[in-house]
Amino acid sequence: MKNHERLLLMALVVITIITSGCTSQARTPDPQNVAGMSCADDTCSLDSAKTANAKVEKLEIYHFHGTHQCASCIAVGQLAEETVNTYFADELKSGKIVFGHINGELPENRDLVVKYSATGSSLWLGTYDANGFHKEENVNVWYKINDKQDYMQYLKGVIEQKLRGD
């Protein structure tokens, strides 16, 4: 193998490693993804005013990810699934809570990716109530992945709050 072929191969390997990595933590916040905000037609408003104490009909919790996941991305999804299964088994069984791992790179998941504005590995909560659908990305879980109990207690509280309509 010639030197230029080796360099080309090494560049290809580096590009593959970079593009298959986790992108969720390096993003600049988008107003549509900020907790408590919803934006449509270039206008943003606080969701909390719309959802405050509204009866929650359904809560979707989705772990969006790519085909190739880093350890942190995997941890966010596994801990979220364990939290939901541990504390909300009845709600899962009844359909009030829906949980899923969604590979955002697959064409069959495109509509869900667009609906949630998911742009990388992330954890999203979608609430359906009398006022409609409200989505929120939870970025705080990323800071808790190294402490399983802290992560689970935190996410349990967030889910309980959503189910109360707060």
C-alpha positions in Angstrom: 0.0 0.0 0.0 1.4 3.4 -1.0 1.7 6.3 1.4 -1.1 8.3 -0.2 -3.4 5.3 0.0 -2.6 4.9 3.7 -3.3 8.6 4.3 -6.6 8.4 2.4 -7.5 5.3 4.4 -6.6 7.0 7.7 -8.6 10.1 6.8 -11.6 7.9 6.0 -11.3 6.1 9.4 -11.1 9.5 11.2 -14.1 10.9 9.4 -16.1 7.7 10.2 -15.2 7.9 13.9 -16.1 11.6 14.0 -19.4 11.3 12.2 -20.6 8.2 14.1 -20.0 9.8 17.5 -22.5 11.4 19.9 -23.8 14.9 18.8 -26.4 15.7 21.4 -24.2 17.5 23.9 -22.5 19.8 21.5 -25.6 21.4 20.0 -26.5 25.0 20.5 -30.0 25.2 22.1 -32.8 25.7 19.6 -35.8 27.7 20.9 -38.0 24.8 19.9 -36.0 22.4 22.0 -35.7 24.5 25.2 -37.8 23.2 28.1 -41.1 25.0 28.4 -41.0 26.6 24.9 -43.0 25.7 21.9 -42.5 27.4 18.5 -44.6 27.4 15.4 -44.5 29.8 12.4 -41.6 31.8 13.9 -43.5 32.5 17.1 -42.5 31.0 20.5 -44.5 30.7 23.7 -44.2 29.0 27.0 -45.8 25.6 27.1 -46.1 25.7 30.9 -49.0 28.2 30.5 -50.8 25.8 28.2 -50.2 22.6 30.1 -50.5 23.8 33.7 -52.8 21.3 35.5 -54.3 20.1 32.2 -55.4 16.4 32.4 -52.7 14.4 30.7 -54.1 11.8 28.3 -50.8 10.3 27.2 -47.0 10.8 27.7 -44.5 9.6 25.1 -40.9 9.2 26.2 -38.5 8.6 23.3 -34.8 8.0 23.3 -33.6 9.1 19.9 -30.2 7.8 18.7 -28.2 7.0 15.7 -27.1 3.6 14.4 -23.7 3.9 16.1 -24.0 5.0 19.7 -21.4 6.1 22.2 -21.5 4.8 25.7 -23.2 8.0 27.0 -25.9 7.7 24.4 -26.6 4.1 25.3 -26.6 4.9 29.0 -29.2 7.7 28.5 -31.5 5.2 26.8 -31.0 2.3 29.1 -31.5 4.3 32.2 -34.6 6.0 30.9 -36.1 2.6 30.0 -35.2 1.1 33.4 -36.8 4.2 35.1 -40.0 3.8 33.1 -40.2 0.1 33.6 -39.4 0.3 37.4 -41.7 3.2 38.4 -44.4 3.3 35.7 -45.2 -0.3 34.7 -49.0 0.3 35.2 -48.9 3.4 33.0 -46.9 1.5 30.3 -49.4 -1.4 30.4 -52.4 0.9 30.1 -50.8 2.9 27.2 -50.8 6.2 29.2 -47.0 6.1 28.8 -45.3 5.0 25.7 -41.5 4.4 25.7 -39.3 3.7 22.8 -35.7 3.7 21.5 -35.9 5.4 18.1 -33.1 5.1 15.6 -33.3 8.5 13.9 -31.3 7.4 10.9 -33.9 4.9 9.7 -36.3 6.1 7.1 -39.3 4.5 8.8 -38.7 6.8 11.9 -38.6 10.0 9.9 -42.1 11.3 10.8 -41.3 10.8 14.6 -37.9 12.5 14.2 -39.6 15.5 12.5 -42.4 15.6 15.0 -40.0 15.9 17.9 -37.3 17.9 16.0 -34.8 15.4 17.2 -31.3 16.2 15.8 -29.1 13.6 17.5 -29.0 11.3 20.5 -31.6 12.8 22.9 -34.4 12.1 25.4 -37.7 13.6 24.5 -41.1 13.8 26.4 -44.2 14.4 24.5 -47.4 15.3 26.4 -50.9 15.0 25.0 -53.6 16.9 27.0 -56.7 19.0 26.3 -54.6 21.7 24.9 -52.9 19.5 22.3 -49.4 18.1 22.0 -46.3 19.6 23.8 -42.8 18.3 23.3 -39.7 18.8 25.5 -36.2 17.6 25.2 -34.6 16.8 28.6 -30.9 17.6 28.5 -30.4 17.3 32.2 -30.3 13.5 32.0 -26.9 13.7 30.3 -25.4 15.1 33.5 -26.7 12.2 35.6 -25.7 9.1 33.6 -22.8 8.3 36.0 -25.1 8.0 39.0 -27.9 5.5 38.2 -30.0 6.3 41.4 -29.7 10.1 40.8 -30.7 9.6 37.1 -33.7 7.4 38.0 -34.9 9.6 40.8 -34.6 12.7 38.7 -36.4 11.3 35.6 -39.1 9.7 37.9 -39.8 13.2 39.2 -39.9 14.7 35.7 -42.4 12.0 34.6 -44.6 12.4 37.7 -44.6 16.2 37.1 -45.7 15.7 33.4 -48.4 13.2 34.4 -49.8 15.7 36.9 -50.0 18.3 34.1 -47.4 20.6 35.7 
